[in-house]
Amino acid sequence: MVVHLISLLTQTLALIILSLPSIINTSQLDFDTLVFKRCDSLAPNIFQKTTPNYSNNSLFLRAQALSSFLRKLESESSWSKFFKTLVGNEEHAVSGWFQCREDYPSGICHKCVGALREISSRLCGNATSARIHLRGCHLIYKFERIDTPGAQINNHHNYKLFESPEHGLIHKICEGATAETLAGFEEMRAEALIAAETGVVDGHGFYEDSYKLLHVVAQCDGHVEACACGECISSAAAAAAEECRWSIAGQIYLEGCHVSYTYHPHELPDDSYHEEGSKVNTGKSLAIVVGGVAALVFVAIFFMFLKSLRKKGD
């Protein structure tokens, strides 16, 4: 009996330990907060009155194509951090992609893309092209006419969707107190972003690390090759120096990549999942919870063992 209970408790403990990381990460990661959106609104809202009987059949077909596109992205996000595709026909095609932060779990990525689908429908339902960035993922799409045979639409690898050689500035966020009185701040930020430029090349398009008192996150779009990725982060570093010169926290979004940095004057952030401007103590929380659960289980086993000894004595 005791052996059976010990085995049952051990299995329960194992299941709890395996599930804890996803539970903790899900509760702590601020993945679905809207950072910014850009919607090119050149048509009536295609998500309103989109039935076959609606007088403008073109809007109905566009709504169908966009809905199929968004469902496809959400489906692919279950096992991929980046996916690019083209959905529709020659007249109503939608091309684009989603991308999640590379260090986020797959479950978080799937939830984030689900949030993107809802937000894009609500905020950019009338857009011919849109770009929506959340904390944990982003979405880019546009409508286009395809002049090639319909069979090629299913082969999205033949299309260079949004792949521009220009790393133009799309969005910036310069926040926090001024760093003008901090000696050596500009040099420290420049060095940290140079490390990120090298890091994205070595890290296959993603970099996260702390340099002195700065925490830096950099990521390139999934279709950007290694060398071009480093060049893009270099451009983002130059933009940060110009646009956010004395900001202790900044986010720079370019065509092809984005980079963020946060100044931590008193301590370095833990080596865990990070959010811009804050720390997420995932490792410590996980250790505390697992340790507590394990202690309770072993105490229960100990008392059952004592109870078994008493029965044998009787």
PyMOL commands that set and color helices and strands:
alter all, ss='L'
color gray80, all
select helices_A, chain A and resi 2-28+57-76+106-123+150-154+156-158+185-202+226-243+282-313
alter helices_A, ss='H'
color red, helices_A
select strands_A, chain A and resi 34-41+82-88+93-100+127-134+137-144+169-178+206-211+214-220+247-254+257-263
alter strands_A, ss='S'
color yellow, strands_A
deselect
rebuild
show_as cartoon
